[in-house]
Amino acid sequence: MGEASDDIKLTSGSVIEISRFPGYVLQTKVKGEIVSKVESELLCRAFIYMYLGDDPFDKEAKEKFGASMLSLF
């Protein structure tokens, strides 16, 4: 499994979940079903940087991540 299928129909309220696993693996689920697994260090780093880098895609998500990390200490 590496490429996502074009057969997936996204309806209003569909949930897309992207998870990172050891070995630089990104797994994508749509509506709870695994649709793609890709092993790429570059893609994993880019995805994390998109949310936690200097100019994050979602500033609130970055702030929540930072707050949750601080709460561990």
Beta strands, then each sheet from edge to edge (+ up, - down):
strand 1: 16-21
strand 2: 25-30
strand 3: 33-39
sheet 1: 1+ 2- 3+
end
